[in-house]
Amino acid sequence: MIKDGPEGPYDFFGAFGAEYTANNVNGTKSIKCTKKNFEDINVAPGQDKRCWCDEKQLTMGPDVVQQVKEYWRSEKIRLEEQEAVIESKRIAEDNRKTAEE
């Protein structure tokens, strides 16, 4: 799943300079280009994505695909932690205001 660049759509090799994610089709010979199929990560919220298939794994071997997946899993955890901190601060502020009333 890749996103377009500021000058328009990336070509195949240009996409690797942008944020991207990867997945294995595990012998199904097809995959939907949705965030659900890519560790539930949306690398470009609100933007069209482009997918391509490297069926013979000539561009990315299984080890590289796994590294990309692990990167996005860690990014997802980091973002979830940030959201939890923001929500905790909001709740604490709401509680403080309620206590002052």
Secondary structure, DSSP 8 states (H G I E B T S, - for coil): -EE-BTTB---TTGGGGS-B-----TTSS----SGGGTTT--SSTTS-EE----TT-SSS-HHHHHHHHHHHHHHHHHHHHHHHHHHHHHHHHHHHHHHH-
